[in-house]
Amino acid sequence: MNAWRERIDAAAERIAPHVRRTPTLTTRAFGLAKPIELKLEQMQHTGSFKARGAFNTLLSQPVPPAGVVAASGGNHGAAVAHAARRLGHRARIYVPELAGPAKISLIDRTGADLQVVPGAYSNALEAARAHEAGTGAMQVHAYDAPATVEGQGTLMREWESQGLEADTVLIAVGGGGLIAGAMAWLQGHRKVVAVESEGCATLKTALAQGPDTEIEVSGVAANALGARRIGRICHDLAVAQGIEALTVTDDAILDAQRHLWQELRQLVEPAGATALAALTSGAYRPEPGERVAVLLCGANPAPDPLG
């Protein structure tokens, strides 16, 4: 068996008591010609897939007395704070002001030591690395660490165990941890399509210009997809597997977000609707007979609709 798959199997067993097995749904909604399969991972603890990587990281290695530290646009920080609290560890979370009040409040409610810094995700990461160096706290990277990718890979493993039939899976990309986990598990057995917002096209840019290319981030999904550089693990898997990366507009993302609420009563943040936007906008057009699935990955819109 492939080494990645072996490690994802181990991660799945490790985190099983701590994460939800999220539901799936097949629907003919959204005016599409054929039904699509959805994975409702926005129903995961703290409202995103990030809990999988957070728990796997904390359970697969010793946590020092100084606890853990993480930089986050919001969802990763909430997941690390939740996992640390459940496992009895101290956590300091750095988030940029760009995260917005809803995600900042979500992290604050976990009881973690929350530090809000000016700027974007890269500024929070710089502060987190300084804290790591000064205290010995364990850094829990949001997307570019093997333990994180292995944890996120359990999502695709779980989906296949639930009877996934699709030939093609559309997945939103920020730093690349989620899609890296999917690629690591699938090993090319299904087609994976990366979907990015036009203002956060890290993977598409890196595939064209090189893995160390940095971009300026903007747009409605920037507080979740706003990594300035793609993770190297994601980049290398994408190159090896010939992954297609496409972009969608902010208007298309917001339209997909509205469709999910109006037609299925599924409330997601813009990042959570980004993969679906590729279908509803026509940015991705399936071939005749192609079966398509979409991963919904985050449910923390700003502002919080219920306060």
N, C-alpha and C positions, 0 to 999 in steps of 0.2 A: 504493500500500500504506500502511496505517496506520503512523504514525511509531513507535509502540511495537513493532510487529512488525518493522519494519526494524532497529531497535536490538537486538531479541532475536536476529534472524538474525545480525547482526554479532557479538553476544556469543557465540553458539553456535560460530561459526567461531574466535573468539579463544580460547575455553577448551577446545576439543575435544582438544588434546594432553594436557590436565591433569586431565580428569574422566572418570569411568566412564560408559559407556552402560548404565544399569541395566536389568535384565530386567523383563518383565511376566508376568502369570499370570492365567488365567481359571479360576475355581473355583466349584464348587457346595457348598463347605463352609459351615459355620456355621448350618446348618438354614434357610437362606434359600430362598425359593420359586424364585428364578431365579439363574443364574450371574452373578457379578460379575467385573469386571476389576480387577486390582491392579497398581500400579506399585511395585516393590520398591526404592525410593530409599534405604531404610536400608542398602543395600549400597554406597552412595557412599563416597568417601574420608572418613575420620574418622566414618563412621556416620550422616551426614545430608546433606540437600540443600544445606546451607550452603556447601559447597565451590564450588558454581557461582557464587554471588554474590561470594564472597571472591576467586576467581581473576579474575572479570571486573573487579572493582574495581581490583585490583593491576595488571592488564594494560592497562587502558584509560586510565590517567593516570600521570604521573610520580610516583614514590615519593621523598620527600625523604630526605636523609642520616639524619635521625632515625628513619626507618623508619615503621612503622604502629602504630596503637593501636586496640584494640577492647574494648568492654564486652560481656559475654556471660553468659547463664545456663548456658553450657557448650558447646553444639554450635557456635555461631558462633565462639566463641573458638578451639576446636580447629581449625575450618576455616581461619580467618585465620592461625593459627600454622603450619598445614601449608602453606598457599599461600605464606606469606612465606618459610618455610624452603626450599621448592622453587625459589622465584624469587630467593633470595639477599638477602632483606631482613631487617632487625631487626624484632622484634615484641614489643610489651608488651600483655599481655592482663589485663584486670581482670574477675574473676568474683566473685559474691557467695557467701558461705558456703552459701546455699541451693542452689547448684549441686550440692553433694554430692561425696563423695570419688571416685566413679568418673569423673565428668566432669573434675574438677580434676586427677586423675591422668592422664587422656587428654591434656589440654593440657600438663601438665608434661613428658610424654614427647616432645613436639615440640621441646623445648629453648627455647621462648619464655620471655621474662621474665614470669613469672606472678605476679600480685598478687591475693590473696584478701582481699576487704573484707567487713566486717559488713553484714548486711541482705540486700536483694533486688536485682534487676537495676537498678532506678533508682539505687541507691547506687553500683553499679559504673559506670554510665554517667556519673554525676557525676565520679567519679575519673578516668575516661578523658578526659573533656572538659578537666579541669584539666591532665592530662599533655599533651594536644594543645596547649593554650594556652601551656604553659611550655616546650615543646621544639620545636614545629613538626612533630611527627609527624602523619601522615595518619590521620584517623579513618575506620575502616571500619565504617559503621553496620550493625547487624544486620538492619534491615528497611525503614527509611524513607529510602532514597537511590536515585536512578534506576539507578545502576550495579548495586546489589544486586538491585533488582527485575528488571532486564534479565537478570542472571545466573540468577535463580530462574525466570524465564520460559522459559529454555531447556529446563527439565524438561518442561513441557507441550508445547512444540514437538517434543521428542524422542519423547514418548509418542504424539503423533499420527502421527509418522513410522513408529512401530512398529505402526500399525494400530488405534489406539483406536477402538472402535465406540460407546461409551457416549453416551447422550443427556445424562446428568447425572454430574458429578464431585464427590465429597465430599472436602473438604480441611480439615485441622485449622488453626486460627488461633491465633497468639500475638500478635506484633506486626503481622503481616499481610504480610510480605515474600513468602512463598511463594504465598499466594492472590492477591496483587497481581500477581505474575508470570504466574499462570495467567489471570487476568482480562485482563491486558494483551495476552497472546497470543491468547486465544480471542475477545475482542471480542464476546461474547454469542452465539457460534455454538453453544455448548453451555451447558447450565445448570450453574452452579457453586453449590454449597451450602457455606457456612462452618459448621464444627463447632467449638465451644469447650467446654471444661470449665466447669462451673457456677462454679468458683472463679476463672476467668480469662476472663470474658466481656467482653473489651474491645471487640470489634466490635459485638456486640449492644447493649451499653450506649451506645456512641458513635452508633449509628444511631438510638437512641431519644432521647438526651440531647445530642448534639453531639460533634464530633470532638475537642474538647479535654478531654473528661471523663476523669478518672482514677479507677481503681478500686483496691481492695485485693485482692491476689492470694493464692490459697491452693489446696491440693489436691495430688493425686498427680502432676499434670503441670505444676506451677508452675515447676519448674526449667527447663522448655523453653518453656512457653506463657505465662510470667508477666510479660509486659509490662504496665505499669499503664495505658498509653494506646496506642490503636491508631495505626499509622502513617497520616500524612495521605494518602499516595499510595493506600494500601489503602482508606481511608475514601472518598476521592473516586471511585475506580473502582467501589466497591461501591454507592454512591449512584447513579452514572450507569447502572449495569447492573441495578439493582434486586435485588441479591444477598440471598438468604435466609440469616439467621444463626440457628442453633439451638444449644442447649446439651445436654450429657450429664452424668450424675453420675459421681463418682469410681468408684463400684461398677461402672457400665457400662463405663468405660474399662478397669478391671482385668479385667473379664470378657472383653472383646474381646482384651486382651493375652494372656490364657490361651488363648482360642480359637485365636489365631494360632500359638501354640506347640504346642498339643496336636493341632491338625488339619492344620497346614501346616509345622510346625517352623520357623516364622519368629519370631525373637526380636527384639522391639522394645521400646522404652521406652513408658511410658504415653502420652506425646504422640504417638508413632508409631501408637498404636492408637486415638486419639481419633476420627478420622474414621470408622473401621469401627464404633465403638461406636454411632454414630447409627443404623446398620442393625441391628446385633445386639440393641439395646435397644428398637427400635421408635420411637425419636425421629424418624427419617425413614422414611416408608412410601412406597415407589415406587408410581406409578400403574400400572395394568395395561399391560403392554407396554413400560414404561420400562426402558431399559438403563442400569445404574448402574456406575460405577467408583469406586474408593477409592484414595487416595494414601497409602502407608505412608512416613513421612518421617524416622524416627529410630530408631536401634538402640543407644542408650547407656543401658541401665537401671542403676539404682543399687539394690543394689551390683552391680558387674561380676560376672556369674555364674562367670567363670573367673579372677577375681582379676587 
